[in-house]
Each structure stands twice: as C-alpha cells, then as structure tokens.
Amino acid sequence: MVEADNGVDAATTTAPTTRPRPWPRVLRWASVVGVLLVLALVAGLTTSVVLVRKSWPQTSGELTLNGLEGEVRVVRDDAGIPQIYADSTHDLMLAQGFVAAQDRFFEMDVRRHATAGRLSELFGDAGLESDLVVRTLGWREVAEEELPLLKPATRSALDAYAQGVNAYMESRSLSEMSLEYTLLDLTGLDYQPEKWTAVDSIAWLKAMAWDLRGNLDEEIGRALASAAVGPERAADLYPSYPYDQHQPIVQQGGVVGKRFDQDAEAGGRRLLPRPPLDPDVTRALASVRRVLDGVPALLGKGDGIGSNAWVVDGDRTDTGAPILANDPHLGISLPGVWTQVGLHCRSVSPACPYDVAGFSFSGVPGVVIGHNRDIAWGFTNLGPDVTDLYVERVRGDTWQYDGQQLPLTLRKEKIEVKGGDDVEITVRSTSHGPLLSDLASAAADAGVDLTEDGLVDQVTDVGTAGLDDDGQEHAVSLAWTALTPRPTADALLALDRASDWNEFRAALSDFAAPGQNVVYADTQGHIGYQATGLVPIRRAGNDGRLPAAGWRRDTDWTGRHIPYDALPHVLDPASGIIATANQAVIDPGRYAPYLTSDWDLGYRSNRIDQLLAADDELSVDAMSAIQLDDWSAIGEVLTPYLLEVDLPRGYYSDGQRLLRSWNYREGADSAAAAYFNAVWRQVLHRTFADELPEGLRPDGGDRWFAVVSALLPRARATWWDDISTDDKVERRNDILRASMIAARDELTALESPDTDEWSWGRLHRLELRSATLGESGIGIIERLFNRGGWKVGGGSSLVNATSWDAREGYEVTTAPSMRMVVPLDDLDAARWVNLTGVSGHAFHPNYTDQTDLWARGETLPWAFSEDDVDQAGEDVLVLKP
C-alpha cells in the first residue's frame, strides 16, 4: 500500500509528520502589552536572576510552620530529594505537603484545575475541550463522594497534607510560588490560588485511573476499523494474545469457589468475539474518540503507556536475597510525573507507623512505589477492561431499555472561561453512565474545532449521529468503574505501612482503580505478585471488545465485581521469577473470570523473562542493565525480509548493508537502528495508510509488531496492495523496496549522505516540555521552561521503552518515568533515578539534573537508613511549630 508511483525518484515520499495535541496554549490570549512586559523582564539579566530565583525553596536553616505539633527535620541530598523525619503521622504528612508545595506548587495547582474541569479558568477557551470531558465524567464529584468512605487515619493524613500545602501558600505572593505565575500575572491573570483540600489529592487518582483505564481506545478502534475495512480484515489489526509464545505473569492456579488458589488445577474458558457493530453509529463513535483525545494526558497516552516490574528470589541473586526492579512507562513532561521522598517516623509505632521512601505524585500524601523497612513493591498497569461503551436509543429526555422508555438523568454544569463567556452544558446519563456523544455538540457549541482527526472529518453532523425520522437518536454512553466511589486512597497509605505479605495483600484490597500488577519482595526472602482493581462481571451479551447495545438487558454489567480474593496472586513461585510488563496476567484457559482481551502482546515481558532466566547470580547492576536492554523483536522478524529485497547498487543499498551485521539492538549510537526504524515507519505508512483513516493508522507499537509479523509471510496479502493505484497490484517486496528507498532519502536529509554518520539517537531525541507555558506558542517563553536534545536509545515495545509514534516522527513520546532497583538484604544499596529532577522551578539546579543520568542509563544511590541519609545530606531544614 501507498507505494511510490514509479522507481526510485517517486519513492522519496515519506510518512507524514504531525505533532500530538498539546495542553492548552496558555498565552494564546495574552495581550500584546503583557508579552512585551515579559520580554522586557527576561531581557534584563539581573532582573531575570532575581525573578527566576524568587520562588526557589528554602532548604536549610529554620522555618516556623503553622499546624505542626513538634519539630520536623527535612534532609536533602545533592539531588534535592527530601527525607522527612517527624514524631507523629500528622507532622510527617503536613511536612510532606509543605515540601511538595515548595518544589512543585504550580504543577499541583494546574493538576487540580485539570481534575476539576476548571482549566478554562486559568487558560481561557484553550482549556475548554478538556473541561467539557472532565465535567461530563464528574471526576471531582466522585472524589468528593469518596472522601467520607475513607478510614479516619487516611482522612487525617489527607487533611494534614493539605495543611502543609496551605502553610506554604500563607503570606506568599504569586511570584514567590513560581515563575509561571509571574508571567501569567503579567498577561492579565487576576488569580489567587484557593486553599488545598483533601479532595484535591483524591481527584488526582481519577486522572491516574483515566489515563490507565484499559481498552476504551481499542473498543472504539475495533468498531471504526470494522466500518473502514470490514470486520474480517479489522480482525487482522487486533491480534489475540500469543499465549503459546509469550507466557503470562501467573502460570499456575485457578479459582476455587470465590478465591484464587495458586495450587489449583486449570479450569477456565475462552471468550468468543462479539459480532461487529452496526455501522450506523460509527460517526458518533468517531466524534467521541476525537473529543476524548482532547483531555490532557496527565500520565500520558498511547501504546507506549505501560511499565516493567520484576522480582527474583534469593536463589537467583548474588547475595541470596530478593531483588525488585520497576520502571513505569508514562508520558514525558517537565517536571516529570514523579517526585521522590522519604517519610520517616523517628520512632516507629502505631501512632507513627511510617518508615518508607520512594516515588510519589506531587499533591498526594505518602509513597506510591518504593519500599519501607520490611517490604518493597512495584507497579505495572494491569489494564483490565473496566470501561464499556453502550450505544443508546434516546428520544428527547428518555432512553430505551428492555422495551421501556426511561428518563435520562440530567445534570447542569457551568464552566467559567478566562476572558470569555461562561459555557453551560447539560450532562445526560443513562444507568450505564454519561452520554459522551453529547460532548461533540457541546464542543461545537463552544467553538471547539473537531476537524483535526481523519475519523471526524467524515462526520457531517456529529450532534445528530444516528437520528431517525421519528426523533430517535443513537447516543454513546460510558460505563467506567472509576465513576463509582471507592476508598483507593486507603490502599496507598496502608501499603506504606505493610510489613509482610498478608498486610501487603490486605492493603491492596482497597485499590479499586486503576487496576495494577503489583510485585512484592520482603526482607524475609519472600517474593510475590497481586493483581488489583475493581473489574466488572458482565452478562453474556457483552464481552467488552466492542460497544454494546444499551437497550438490551443481556449486555449490562451484573452489578458485581470479581472478588479481590479471586484475582490472580502468587507467593514464592517455584521458578523464583515474577516478571510483569503489561502482558496477559493468566491464561483464560485456566482462569474463568474475564479480565480483558486487550493485553500488551508480551514482547517486552518475553525478553525480560529470557534475560532473568539466563542468570542465577543477578545483582543490582545486572538488574539495571536489563532495564536498559534495547533488543528489538520486530527487528529480528523484519530484517531477513529486508535483506532479500533487490535494491539499486550503491547509494540505495548502503542502508541495507548496515542491516547485514546488525544485532537488532537500538542503541543511541547505532546507524543500523536509525535505518531500520526509518524503514519500519515507511513500511507501516505504505502498507496501511491508504485504507485506514488517520486516527487508526499505525503508531508502531506492540500491536503492529504482531500485525506485520503475521503479514510478512503472506507476500500476496491484500494489505500490501495500494488501492490508489488502478493499474498495479503491489506485493510485499514492492512495499519493502519502496520503504527502504524512501528511508535512505529521509536519513540523507535528516542526518547525512554518509551512513557512517548516522545514529539512532540523532533521530530519537528526548525533548522535555512544560505542559503549560512550554506549549505557549511564544518561543522565548517556551525556552524558559523547556529542555531537550538528549540523544537516547531504546524504542517502542523494547524493554528500554523510549517509545515513539510512527505517525509523528522519531521523537520520544513516552519513556521510563523513573527506574528503581531494590535489594532486600541492604536497603541502602538500592538505586533510583527520576526522568526529571524533583524541582518544578525552571533553572533550579534540580530541575533536570537527573535527566542527564537517566539518559546515560545511570542511577543515584538511594540512602534509606538515617545514618546514610545524614551522610548524603547537603541541606537540612528544621520546621518548627
């Protein structure tokens, strides 16, 4: 498909390059006077230095803090990572809130506006698309409903954290909190941040659940692909998980009664796919997909979102003790998603039970991933199917269900817009959930453009998709478990306190959304795994793979969920290895409850399993090396076919010669990897772009590894043919030849005519952008906050998962957001690194100091004991009541 018309000359056509949708361009509405003032300020060096440093935190000496009960000590190392020591849980959490605000209050404030659907208050109509979706889903309302469900200890911790944030804000002007506020103030923003509340922290968990929500995109994609190429060919694009090639996480056990027993015999079922969706609602689905894409990806989006986590027992290490490793793959941003912190009660007791360190989110108390004095844990996204789209039959303010017309639930929302009129919407819901298809009309009424996606370009009137002559409308609703209030916040703090396997499992029983794979190790030598999440049990008419008929009772959720004790878990497997990389959790042939059918297809996990099994004396350094593994599974499959292609001798065969000695590794210095990835991108575009709408075209991730691997042996498959050429039927080698020729020309233009000067890292760069002012559209402002130019190795669906999107170019889109390795025999020998620094203040020494280490594949020592923390300490801040 999409082959050059003739020979070499025309084959220089390359895959198009587009940029992902940015966060709101926050200075689009800035006045000319405001911008000039900004430029004048940054032009004066002395003024600039004072302005930039005005919001930097005090990290040594003493400070008086309202609300403290006793003295708190904050020790920071040269990376600025705070280790906090207190005598009570109240003081520990209050100090964490204060320190987080010191480092990242602007980020916290923007996040809470995003999760409340209030970005437009800060950024004008550029925030409307996101606000419309978040208000329709009601994230903030659900968070408010979750607050009274929490245990008193969790509620107290949240309140203390909020006290600390508010203590930071007291008596501070905007310019004393961040450089961003200073610049926004100059553009006319009349703003004073509201006090922080416990709900602000809880609402962030909704954003986390949304970005890691499972197969909603696949559900829409399957339906739209079926409409574009028919259900049989669409099935080629969504291959099943290869259980015979890539082993799942748990390889033993089954459900006995309502409990998972790791020693039980297999006993499950395989679900059959549902019939294709009626094509008359594809326009509504296309508009829903486009509007949902407008929500800022706070953790990232796309196939690159995933993680690696594994643990091995002492029989497989050089010390005889378990080692645990984790590196979550999330969207790249500046500052990064994570911040590092240690929380230490001076005397651990029931009144003050914390001695824990690791990675957390700014705005959330406690540690999310890390270790305490007894156990360590790591997360990867399980990705259970916790969302379903329902096609609803709506007439006026009623909807059809089981032969009856029932009233829709109506809710009014008013969105305040900076510099514009308020926007009012009516959110309509069925018993399944809110009508997402209404968002298309609401967006159009608010002046939001929906024409950037090729799917929606086909929609002439998205607001009345499926409207019948009698006024019946086909609408699309969303059922999502995270819209049901649950005490997930309880789980995070209980996990920080857990001291053994039983307490670890008990803590995770409250972890409702997003569903996670959690690996475990303890200082007693045990290793384990637990699946988490609130996973719905569906009726027989709905397998979750395609939108369901909302008017039929047999497509409903039952109202029950897979019991926590029935979710897969294992302690001390005989293999001594537990590896998770978003692959299938367990073969459905042995496990009856339906988790999902849309797993990562296991290329990363298979490679990790191979590397771990090959070494029975694994060390911390060996674990770190595995995290950096850049071997390409698709490289091994596709390269032999590329070597068989007949190319003109000389210039066009230079790249092919590189592949003859390529070891399938994608290091930053590899010329062969640069050429291969340029060819891979061309192959995807030329094979599929002529038949798939823009929004469904290949991004080059694990699903496309499987699709193309299955297609390559079929040299005459219809996918290879370019339907735009009437006088020729293209075959596999036609497409491969044209792709290799185009890739050679592209690398000549982007890097050099000399193949010796090619390198993958020159194409595959890490560019860190501030999600707000870094996307302002004003170059001098963006340069204040953005950093970039790191040449990195790795790639999509490699263990070193520095993903890129073949529809856009070669720039890194998602990446390991942190890396950690924890040996359970010596916690002070653990290693960690963040994608960015702990500071959110531009130009601060800890803004991107860890990025240099991260890009080189290095890590920092992770001091944990008080003696080692003090020895590594550079600054000590004493907080007094």
Disulfide bonds with the S-S distance in Angstrom:
Cys345-Cys352 1.96
